[in-house]
């Protein structure tokens, strides 16, 4: 089985998938942070393609950057100055070739994540 990476973003304040949220993927190697791609969530809060498909999968340290502030603004959530949650970086390691699912549960004042399936 080859490894791959997916995500799912749920807007827990509105009780629905977070559509249109921009996500960036980076690979970290020592002090080097390399941008691999930028994707946007669909109407189900998922990306239309795997964030990191099996053909591109490598064991290592990665970072997903969720642009929550822009999403919250687009949803009409009143913004503080500065917004409490704007850009959410999630740094994690993938140590074996398997399915890594890193979801984000989001509200204007908090978030959580976990390794899903």
C-alpha positions as CSV (number, residue, x, y, z in Angstrom):
1,X,0.0,0.0,0.0
2,X,1.4,3.4,-0.9
3,X,1.0,6.4,1.3
4,X,-1.2,9.5,0.6
5,X,-2.6,12.6,2.3
6,X,-6.1,14.0,2.5
7,X,-8.0,16.5,4.6
8,X,-11.5,17.6,5.4
9,X,-12.4,21.0,6.9
10,X,-15.6,21.4,8.9
11,X,-17.0,24.7,10.0
12,X,-18.3,23.8,13.5
13,X,-19.8,27.2,14.2
14,X,-22.1,27.0,11.1
15,X,-22.4,23.2,11.2
16,X,-21.3,22.6,7.7
17,X,-18.3,21.8,5.5
18,X,-16.0,24.7,4.9
19,X,-16.2,25.4,1.2
20,X,-13.7,27.6,-0.5
21,X,-11.0,27.4,2.1
22,X,-7.4,27.7,0.7
23,X,-4.8,25.2,1.9
24,X,-1.1,25.1,1.2
25,X,1.1,22.1,1.6
26,X,4.8,22.3,2.5
27,X,7.5,19.7,3.0
28,X,10.1,20.4,5.7
29,X,13.6,19.1,5.6
30,X,15.8,20.6,8.3
31,X,15.5,24.4,8.0
32,X,14.2,24.1,4.4
33,X,10.4,24.6,3.9
34,X,9.3,23.8,0.3
35,X,5.9,24.7,-1.0
36,X,4.4,21.7,-2.8
37,X,0.9,22.9,-3.8
38,X,-2.1,25.0,-3.0
39,X,-5.6,23.6,-3.1
40,X,-9.1,24.8,-2.2
41,X,-11.9,22.9,-0.5
42,X,-15.0,21.9,-2.4
43,X,-18.7,22.0,-1.3
44,X,-18.0,18.9,0.9
45,X,-15.0,20.6,2.7
46,X,-12.6,18.3,1.0
47,X,-10.1,18.9,-1.8
48,X,-11.0,17.6,-5.3
49,X,-7.8,15.6,-5.3
50,X,-5.6,14.0,-2.7
51,X,-3.3,16.6,-1.2
52,X,-0.4,14.3,-1.6
53,X,-1.1,11.4,-3.8
54,X,0.8,8.1,-3.7
55,X,2.9,9.0,-6.7
56,X,4.3,12.0,-4.7
57,X,4.3,10.6,-1.2
58,X,7.5,10.6,0.8
59,X,8.0,9.9,4.5
60,X,8.9,13.1,6.3
61,X,7.7,16.2,8.0
62,X,5.0,18.3,6.4
63,X,2.9,21.4,7.1
64,X,-0.6,22.1,6.0
65,X,-1.5,25.8,6.2
66,X,-5.2,26.6,6.4
67,X,-6.3,30.1,5.5
68,X,-9.1,30.3,8.0
69,X,-9.3,34.1,8.2
70,X,-10.1,34.6,4.5
71,X,-12.6,31.8,4.7
72,X,-14.3,33.3,7.8
73,X,-14.4,36.8,6.1
74,X,-16.0,35.2,3.0
75,X,-18.7,33.7,5.3
76,X,-19.5,37.1,6.8
77,X,-18.0,36.3,10.2
78,X,-17.2,39.7,11.8
79,X,-13.5,40.3,12.0
80,X,-11.6,41.6,15.0
81,X,-8.5,43.6,14.3
82,X,-6.4,41.4,14.1
83,X,-8.6,38.4,13.6
84,X,-8.1,35.8,16.4
85,X,-7.6,32.9,13.9
86,X,-6.2,33.9,10.5
87,X,-3.6,31.4,9.2
88,X,-3.5,28.0,10.9
89,X,-0.3,26.0,10.4
90,X,-0.4,22.3,11.2
91,X,3.0,20.6,11.3
92,X,3.0,16.8,11.4
93,X,5.1,13.8,10.5
94,X,4.3,10.9,8.2
95,X,6.5,7.9,9.2
96,X,5.1,5.1,7.1
97,X,3.4,4.6,3.7
98,X,-0.2,4.6,4.7
99,X,-3.3,6.9,4.4
100,X,-2.8,10.1,6.5
101,X,-6.0,12.1,6.9
102,X,-5.6,15.4,8.7
103,X,-8.9,17.1,9.2
104,X,-9.6,20.5,10.7
105,X,-12.6,21.4,12.8
106,X,-12.9,25.2,12.7
107,X,-14.7,28.0,14.4
108,X,-13.8,31.7,14.6
109,X,-12.2,31.2,18.1
110,X,-10.9,27.7,18.1
111,X,-9.9,24.6,16.1
112,X,-8.9,21.0,16.5
113,X,-7.3,18.3,14.4
114,X,-6.4,14.7,14.7
115,X,-5.1,11.8,12.5
116,X,-8.3,10.4,11.0
117,X,-8.9,7.6,8.6
